[in-house]
Amino acid sequence: MTSQTLADGRGPVAHAVVDTRAGSRRFQRARRESQAGKPGAPRTPRGIFDPVLLRASLAPALRKFDPRQMIRNPVMFVVEVTAALVTLAWLGDLAGLTHGAPGEIGRSPGFELQIAVWLWLTVYFATYAEALAEARGRAQAASLRRTRSETIAHRRLPDGTTEDVGSAALRVGDVIVVSEGETIPGDGDVIEGVAYVNEAVITGESAPVLKEPGTDIRSSVTGGTTITSDALTIRVTANPGETFLDRMISLVEGAKRQRTPNEIALFILLSGLTIVFLLATATLRPFGLYAHATLGLVVLAALLVCLIPTTIGGLLSAIGIAGMDRVARFNVLAMSGRAVEAAGDVDVLLLDKTGTITFGNRLASRIVPLPGIEERQALEAALLTSLDDDTPEGRSVVDLCRRRLGELDGRDDSSVVVGERPGDAGPATTAGGPDTTADPAPGREEVAEVIPFSAASRTSGVILRGGSVILKGAVDAIQAELEGDPPPELAALGDEIASQGATPLAIRRDGRALGVIELKDTVKPGLRERFEALRRMGIRTVMVTGDNPLTARSIAAEAGVDEVMAQARPEDKIDRIRREQAEGHLVAMTGDGTNDAPAVAQADVGLAMNSGTSACKEAANMVDLDSDPTKLIEVIAIGKQLLITRGAITTFSIANDVAKYFAILPAMFSVAYPQLNALNLMGLTTPQGAILSAVIFNALVIIALVPLSIRGVAYRAAPAAELLRRNLLIYGVGGIITPFVGIKLIDVIVASIHLA
Amino acid sequence: MTNLEALVQGLTLLAAILLATRPLGGYIQRVMAGERTFLAPVLRPVERGIYRALGVDASREQAWTSYAISVLVFAFVGILVLYLQQRVQELLPLNPGGVGPVAPNLALNTAVSFETNTNWQNYAGETTMSDLTQMAGLAVRNFTSAAMGLAVAMALVRGLTRRGIRTIGNFWVDVTRATLYLLVPVAFVAAIVLVSQGVVQSFNPAALVHTLQGGTQTIPVGPVASQEAIKELGNNGGGFFNANSAHPFENPNGLTNWIEMFLILLVPFALTNTFGRMAGDERQGWALFAAMMLILVVAAVVSTASEIRANPLFPSQVSTALGNMEGKEVRFGAQTSALFSVVTTGTSTGAVNAMQDSFLPLGGLVSLFLIELGEVAPGGIGAGLYGHLVFGAILAVFIAGLMVGRTPEYLGKKIEAFEVKMAMLAVLAMAGSILVFTAIAAVTPAGTSALGNAGPHGFTEILYAFSSMTGNNGSAFAGLNGNTPFYNIAGAVAMLIGRFAEIIPALAIAGSMAGKRAVAPSLGTFPTTGALWVGLLIGVLVIVGALTFFPALSLGPIVEEFLLHAGKVF
């Protein structure tokens, strides 16, 4: 879900499910479009089973067998060593150099070979999962890299002339001039000129963006984007290789991936468990000797590999890489995996009111007639004054009047309610709204002359063909022009509206006050539900605004945020963050301006808007390329999803061991203690078959869980207790039951084709 | 004893523990925090005197490293002194039986055993130890080793619950307070109650009596009641007599049996409440209580169900109404013996009122498994709480906590790499000690020659011995002659690992958690109260324990059970 769905109110935004799987569709679409005309360009991965990627990962997975690389993953390293030992044992027995003790289970070259093959496959499935996750990242990076191709930069020299250099020669502090149609060669801040820039390569949004110097949100440009009109003088803010695109590429590729603190802790747990199972398996040989049962290397190796947490051990890096990839697909550039995980921990959200919670425009929300005036009269007058008012405010008045008039007429005739979306509760928005100038709406022909707004009169309006004058404007300005005493209700109504944080506009027709238009800063639709979802996740939202407390509270109540910080100055934000942190909260915030930078840096998760200043982007640990502040919510969901996926597969992996014991132990002791066959709950056919089936299951479960680890476990916004219950049931209890079924099925197949 | 009577005994015991947990938990919390309690007028001067004598500044707290060093110094000085005392006991007073010096490797084993709260006994107390060794050596360790466990538990809880303080308490103060305000007064009252029921308390030499058949019999007596009270209260378990709580002078009747079980369970369960109070939410404590109690109750039911069966191989002419009575006291019956065995192995007490070796395989399995869970249901005094927190809470929070989508946290503090590393170290040390020593013993003559039985039963004897010593339980499966150089020395090492490879990581966790910023609770926080958490805690404890020891157990009691029904015994 992107800002688009929010802004036009189309999406069923919240209903408690935050779908983080899809990524930014707009982004992907734009990418595909940009690639359409370039034959041979790498395709952006679509599904997990994109055959191109599946094939491309086959060879890199083999390269990961290098023990020097493998040792970084102790669990899989143990499997690799075990596979090598079993292979040696097979060779030894095959060549007749070694042989087993009488009655030793599984001591035939045919069985040993099968175990060896499946152990190597276990390693391969794990490296394949990692290679696949990396390939997805690389494919995404490749499409980015093409935009980074060497361009020519016009560097301005101290004497004012320019020289042409390759973009790789640019350094921080250089000043360059870029003209219409050229690609901006590097990241920088605009210092001169006003121009439109197409940023589709980063944001996927094809509409050009205005850039000008000295503003907080429009002065930074990104390398790779193109100027569509005019020219800009830019001061370079990043050296080649350190630009935004470069960082994004290296992150999605997973090249510079460092393990996050949570991953390290999990690796320690898994390594510890591996040693415990190594002990449990290794001591079984002396225990067996005591019981006059000779347990060979192959059988013990099979048990060991089944017990150690290979499922999570094999998928852990894939989960991490895919998590970063998911964030990137959402068009958010996270500076580290740590930042994404921190997002999952956040429990306080600081959100700016303007632009994040509200549209930032004042829109007409109701029109109140004065006593003795028919509503229709007031509405028609308001409509007429606004027909030629092309501001968002004016258009919103037109929209509101049309809808209300339509309702009064009891019709839902679309000829009257042009462009209206039926059933839309809130005031209509400007985006995609009706084109009023081309609209043959009733009333237009009545207008003879438009009186534009003037700061002196603080009113605007129209003169009708009949000579009537309709004006709208500030209440006191309208009052001053009335014939006779102004009705007391007018002032009262104006005060009431003002007290709610809205702006009253009075309407007058020929010296008679008709009513008041209420203009309100409007809360984006769907936000209330999203805040509700956040609340269920245990996350508190704080709205930050420079408005007075009264206005702020009214907007807050409408949006459903938990707390308000009114009349906030930039430095108040950082104080608030420090205070929350001292109380043990983890705080996330969004920012764009330079004066947001300290607070963004102080926050545990700071999401900067790509449209914001370089200073702010430097301070943040994430940058949203779409500049959509509400995306913080999805980032939090992705962070949580990443941790849940790890926890779920860990739990599943450990729970799996129960069944494997019941499969392998009776088989191992089938000669020494045939009575232990009572533990063969699955009724597996032969001892060798039982061991082989457990090993096959153990290998296949890795490949079966690759889609889950790359896509992530479905995340729903819910309290922790609910998530825990659900996930424990699925991955804990399910993890105990699944292998009983799986091993049994494999055993049936193994027995039917006489593999063992 | 009928099943109904046994049920009533079990339920009254449960009720009494439930009733005692809150008040005693609160009392311990106040005592350990140095608050004034009703015993203060009498004991405060004593406490101050001890600090003055030790040169301890009671107001100065220690960092975890300093605390750990104090624990180690205290323990190793204690081991050394006790070792020497045994070696020269014939030169010391209060030796009415005139027993000689204890052999070096046995003295080492015994010194370590009592200092680590294990009370594994490779000797018969009445014929090996002088009264002075029993009272001034062994019984003193019964107090101090219990106090040490409690102190470490308090240090860990402080670390978990403190906000903005990096220290975790003062070891010397904790040991002093635990001994003075808790163990001594309760043991004192309990000893008097036990004496009233016929438990012996005497400095006389053994009585020589002439039997009706004309023979003579030596009946040893001694200061039994005073040692009996702390033996149970401090989860020590080392009996004055070789027969331990099966001996009529230690445990004369059903009432004393009930009282002894009550004393065993009293403090370990009360500490859960102390924990809850220190965490600022008693429900946190009740969650641990529930997890411990549920495991214990299920174990008691399984063990009793096993022991009320008669041996299936008995011919049909033999009455089977009493259940499996081999190695059991008639005054306790099969049910109460089973209950006692669960109580004593669920805590790390190790006292016995029946011979574990003679339990049917399933009954033996229950005791063995309770020990191998890491002595956490409810575990030894203090040791149960810190074991439960390290093995259970921290690992459960870490494994499952990720599934709520946040960095796992317990009591508001994040569980990170260091804590996981320490918890895994403790798990590894315990699993390693049990499995490796058992493996060595199973294939070496030094190990197998001491066995009383062959086959899986003999294997269980070895496994039980090293589980019991590593778990600092101290109960013996008998059958095994532990007084050999191999078992004495390997056992001493196992007991030291079991004690200190758990204490040091626990203190390290305490130190690391103490310094952490606490996270405020919210709906997004992993709830560590309530039924779900209790279930998770039990699940992690049981599954991790079972996965580690299932192969070994299946070659011991499990296969023996199947073989028994196939008509094969050992």
Interface residues (C-beta under 8 A of the other chain):
Chain A: P261 N262 I264 A265 L266 I268 L269 S271 G272 L273 I275 V276 F277 L279 A280 T281 A282 T283 L284 R285 P286 F287 G288 L289 Y290 A291 L307 E341 G344 D345 D347 R535 R536 M537 G538 I539 R540 E583 G584 H585 L586 G639 K640 Q641 L643 I644 R646 G647 A648 T650 T651 I654 A655 D657 V658 Y661 L665 F669 Y673 Q675 L676 A678 L679 Y715 P719 A720 A721 L723 L724 R725 N727 L728 Y731 G732
Chain B: L395 F398 I399 A400 G401 L402 M403 V404 G405 R406 T407 G412 I415 E416 A417 E419 V420 K421 M424 L425 V427 L428 A431 G432 L435 V436 T438 A439 I440 A442 V443 T448 G455 P456 F459 R517 A518 V519 A520 S522 L523 G524 T525 F526 P527 G530 L532 L536 G539 I543 V544 A546 L547 T548 F549 F550 P551 A552 S554 L555 I558 V559 F562 L563 A566
